[in-house]
């Protein structure tokens, strides 16, 4: 498994059966996803044709379809795609949704005659890729000037994570993101994870794309592994969700949440 996309797909294959239960339908997962969806509705519009990277079990693709936006959704995990297609057979959305087993690193295999109106990737799928330059070069060929990319990355500095693990006396875990890369262990398998800064992402996507906006996701809302705490303290969690609406847009806080949502625009290079 020397191909990083294949390796990542194999790891997420093991998570496919429980992913919706553990994250998609969780309090924290839903709250963070709703924040992303609010921006999705401002970025893309009905009749757009969107390329989705790292689509998982299709939750975002089905939401886009419900808004009249057609989606070509890809993922490195064959099992995630299989579950997405099972859901597709049950829901039969009126707007076209196509799922494809294809890692982001192999987007160059798509026909260049096919153009999209934008590209979307949610919840850290792009953090599995060390070098984003080839991804940017490929996507520049698949969209036209004025089109938008909306990408949700895990941040390098997550204040909630640092505080949580320091209080538990686990400084190594507290600062695991800060060096820019780590190794996640998921269901017994190791997966390299990378945490590029916003500056590094801008550099990787230049000159074809320019950063237009950024917003924190999970600034006051805690990371997903605190779901048991959120369930035990529903009133506090609701208060944090309200606080999120304020902090997510403040320059000092928006880069120190669990994720950051970046909107880049294709420009003439």
C-alpha positions as CSV (number, residue, x, y, z in Angstrom):
1,X,0.0,0.0,0.0
2,X,2.6,2.5,-1.0
3,X,-0.1,4.7,-2.6
4,X,-1.3,7.0,0.1
5,X,-4.8,7.2,-1.3
6,X,-5.1,3.4,-1.2
7,X,-3.7,3.2,2.3
8,X,-6.2,5.9,3.6
9,X,-9.1,4.1,1.8
10,X,-8.2,0.8,3.5
11,X,-8.2,2.5,6.9
12,X,-11.6,4.2,6.4
13,X,-13.0,1.0,5.0
14,X,-12.9,-0.3,8.6
15,X,-14.8,2.7,9.9
16,X,-17.6,2.7,7.2
17,X,-20.1,0.6,9.1
18,X,-20.1,2.7,12.2
19,X,-19.2,6.2,10.8
20,X,-22.8,7.5,10.6
21,X,-23.6,6.3,14.1
22,X,-20.4,7.5,15.7
23,X,-20.1,10.9,13.9
24,X,-22.8,11.8,11.3
25,X,-25.7,11.4,13.7
26,X,-23.9,12.6,16.9
27,X,-24.6,15.9,18.6
28,X,-21.2,17.3,17.9
29,X,-21.1,15.9,14.4
30,X,-24.4,17.4,13.5
31,X,-23.6,20.8,15.0
32,X,-20.3,21.1,13.2
33,X,-21.9,19.9,9.9
34,X,-24.7,22.4,10.2
35,X,-22.2,25.2,10.4
36,X,-20.6,24.0,7.2
37,X,-23.9,23.6,5.5
38,X,-24.8,27.2,6.2
39,X,-21.7,28.2,4.2
40,X,-22.4,25.7,1.5
41,X,-25.8,27.4,0.8
42,X,-24.0,30.7,0.4
43,X,-21.3,29.3,-1.9
44,X,-23.2,27.0,-4.3
45,X,-26.6,27.4,-5.8
46,X,-29.3,25.3,-7.5
47,X,-28.4,23.7,-10.8
48,X,-24.7,23.8,-10.0
49,X,-22.7,20.6,-10.6
50,X,-20.3,20.1,-7.8
51,X,-17.3,17.7,-7.4
52,X,-17.1,16.4,-3.8
53,X,-13.9,15.0,-2.5
54,X,-13.7,12.6,0.5
55,X,-17.5,12.2,0.5
56,X,-17.7,9.4,3.1
57,X,-21.2,7.9,3.3
58,X,-22.8,10.7,1.3
59,X,-24.4,12.9,4.0
60,X,-23.2,16.2,2.4
61,X,-23.9,15.0,-1.2
62,X,-27.6,14.2,-0.2
63,X,-27.9,17.6,1.4
64,X,-26.6,19.3,-1.7
65,X,-29.0,17.3,-3.9
66,X,-31.9,18.4,-1.7
67,X,-31.0,22.0,-2.6
68,X,-31.1,21.2,-6.3
69,X,-27.3,20.9,-6.7
70,X,-26.0,17.8,-8.6
71,X,-23.0,16.1,-7.1
72,X,-20.2,13.8,-8.4
73,X,-18.9,12.5,-5.1
74,X,-15.6,10.6,-4.6
75,X,-13.9,8.8,-1.8
76,X,-10.8,6.6,-1.3
77,X,-12.8,4.1,0.7
78,X,-14.7,1.5,-1.2
79,X,-16.8,0.7,1.8
80,X,-17.8,4.3,2.3
81,X,-18.9,4.5,-1.3
82,X,-20.8,1.2,-0.9
83,X,-22.7,2.6,2.0
84,X,-23.4,5.8,0.1
85,X,-24.8,3.9,-2.8
86,X,-27.0,1.9,-0.5
87,X,-28.4,5.2,0.9
88,X,-28.8,6.5,-2.7
89,X,-30.9,3.5,-3.6
90,X,-33.2,4.2,-0.6
91,X,-33.5,7.9,-1.1
92,X,-33.5,8.4,-4.9
93,X,-33.0,12.2,-4.9
94,X,-34.5,14.1,-7.8
95,X,-31.2,15.9,-8.4
96,X,-28.4,13.7,-9.8
97,X,-25.9,12.2,-7.3
98,X,-23.1,9.9,-8.5
99,X,-20.7,8.2,-6.2
100,X,-17.3,7.1,-7.4
101,X,-14.5,5.1,-5.7
102,X,-11.6,7.4,-6.4
103,X,-8.9,8.9,-4.1
104,X,-8.3,12.6,-4.3
105,X,-4.7,11.9,-5.4
106,X,-6.1,10.3,-8.6
107,X,-8.5,13.1,-9.6
108,X,-6.4,13.6,-12.6
109,X,-8.0,10.4,-14.0
110,X,-11.3,12.3,-14.5
111,X,-11.9,13.4,-18.1
112,X,-10.6,17.0,-18.6
113,X,-13.6,17.6,-20.8
114,X,-15.7,17.4,-17.7
115,X,-16.0,20.7,-15.9
116,X,-17.6,21.4,-12.5
117,X,-19.1,24.6,-11.0
118,X,-17.2,24.1,-7.7
119,X,-15.4,21.6,-5.4
120,X,-16.2,20.7,-1.8
121,X,-14.4,18.6,0.8
122,X,-15.6,18.3,4.4
123,X,-14.1,17.3,7.7
124,X,-10.4,16.7,7.2
125,X,-10.3,14.5,4.1
126,X,-7.6,16.7,2.7
127,X,-5.6,16.4,5.9
128,X,-4.7,12.9,4.7
129,X,-2.6,14.4,1.8
130,X,0.9,15.6,2.5
131,X,1.5,17.5,-0.8
132,X,-1.5,19.6,-1.9
133,X,0.2,21.1,-4.9
134,X,-0.8,18.3,-7.4
135,X,-4.4,18.4,-6.1
136,X,-4.5,22.2,-6.7
137,X,-3.1,21.7,-10.2
138,X,-5.6,19.0,-11.1
139,X,-8.6,21.0,-9.7
140,X,-7.5,24.1,-11.7
141,X,-8.3,22.1,-14.8
142,X,-11.7,20.9,-13.6
143,X,-13.2,24.3,-12.8
144,X,-13.3,27.7,-14.5
145,X,-12.4,31.2,-13.3
146,X,-14.9,32.4,-10.7
147,X,-15.7,29.0,-9.4
148,X,-15.2,28.2,-5.7
149,X,-13.5,25.5,-3.7
150,X,-14.9,25.0,-0.2
151,X,-12.5,22.9,2.0
152,X,-12.8,22.0,5.7
153,X,-9.4,21.2,7.2
154,X,-8.4,20.1,10.7
155,X,-6.4,23.0,12.2
156,X,-2.8,22.9,13.5
157,X,-3.8,24.5,16.8
158,X,-7.0,23.4,18.5
159,X,-7.4,25.1,21.8
160,X,-10.2,22.8,23.0
161,X,-8.0,19.8,22.3
162,X,-5.0,21.3,24.0
163,X,-6.9,22.2,27.1
164,X,-8.7,18.8,27.3
165,X,-5.6,16.7,27.1
166,X,-3.5,19.0,29.4
167,X,-6.2,18.7,32.1
168,X,-5.9,14.9,31.7
169,X,-2.2,15.1,32.1
170,X,-1.5,14.0,28.5
171,X,0.8,16.8,27.0
172,X,1.9,14.6,24.0
173,X,-1.7,14.3,22.8
174,X,-2.4,17.9,23.7
175,X,0.2,19.2,21.2
176,X,0.1,16.4,18.7
177,X,-1.1,18.7,15.9
178,X,1.3,21.5,16.5
179,X,4.3,20.0,14.7
180,X,2.3,19.8,11.5
181,X,1.9,16.1,11.2
182,X,1.0,13.1,13.4
183,X,0.0,9.4,13.0
184,X,-3.6,8.6,13.8
185,X,-4.4,5.0,15.0
186,X,-7.8,4.0,13.8
187,X,-9.1,0.5,14.5
188,X,-5.6,-0.7,14.8
189,X,-4.3,0.8,11.6
190,X,-1.9,3.8,11.4
191,X,-2.7,6.7,9.1
192,X,-0.5,9.8,8.6
193,X,-2.3,13.1,9.2
194,X,-1.0,16.5,8.1
195,X,-2.0,19.9,9.5
196,X,-1.0,22.6,7.0
197,X,-1.3,26.2,8.0
198,X,-3.6,28.6,6.2
199,X,-0.5,30.2,4.7
200,X,0.7,26.9,3.4
201,X,-2.6,26.0,1.9
202,X,-2.7,29.4,0.1
203,X,0.7,28.8,-1.3
204,X,-0.2,25.3,-2.5
205,X,-3.2,26.6,-4.4
206,X,-1.6,29.7,-5.9
207,X,-1.5,31.0,-8.5
208,X,-4.7,29.3,-9.8
209,X,-6.8,30.0,-6.6
210,X,-7.1,32.8,-4.2
211,X,-8.4,32.6,-0.6
212,X,-11.6,34.5,-0.3
213,X,-12.9,33.7,3.2
214,X,-12.2,31.6,6.3
215,X,-14.4,30.5,9.2
216,X,-13.7,28.4,12.2
217,X,-15.7,25.2,12.7
218,X,-15.6,23.7,16.2
219,X,-14.3,26.8,17.9
220,X,-16.7,26.6,20.9
221,X,-18.2,23.3,19.9
222,X,-15.8,20.6,21.2
223,X,-14.1,17.9,19.1
224,X,-16.1,14.8,18.3
225,X,-14.4,12.5,20.9
226,X,-16.1,14.6,23.6
227,X,-19.6,13.4,22.5
228,X,-20.2,11.6,25.8
229,X,-19.6,14.9,27.6
230,X,-22.0,16.7,25.2
231,X,-24.7,14.2,25.9
232,X,-24.3,14.5,29.7
233,X,-24.4,18.4,29.5
234,X,-27.0,19.3,26.9
235,X,-27.7,22.8,28.2
236,X,-24.0,23.7,28.3
237,X,-23.6,22.2,24.8
238,X,-26.5,24.4,23.4
239,X,-24.8,27.4,25.0
240,X,-21.5,26.5,23.2
241,X,-23.3,26.2,19.9
242,X,-24.6,29.8,20.3
243,X,-21.2,31.0,21.3
244,X,-19.8,29.2,18.2
245,X,-21.8,31.6,15.9
246,X,-19.8,34.5,17.3
247,X,-16.3,33.1,17.8
248,X,-16.2,31.3,14.4
249,X,-15.8,34.6,12.6
250,X,-13.3,36.3,14.9
251,X,-9.7,36.4,13.6
252,X,-8.2,35.4,16.9
253,X,-10.4,32.3,17.3
254,X,-11.3,31.1,13.8
255,X,-7.9,29.4,13.3
256,X,-7.9,27.7,16.7
257,X,-11.0,25.5,16.5
258,X,-11.3,21.9,15.6
259,X,-11.5,22.8,11.9
260,X,-11.3,25.7,9.6
261,X,-13.5,26.2,6.5
262,X,-11.7,27.9,3.6
263,X,-13.3,29.3,0.5
264,X,-10.9,29.7,-2.5
265,X,-11.8,31.1,-5.9
266,X,-10.4,30.0,-9.3
267,X,-8.7,33.0,-10.9
268,X,-6.8,33.5,-14.2
269,X,-3.2,32.6,-13.5
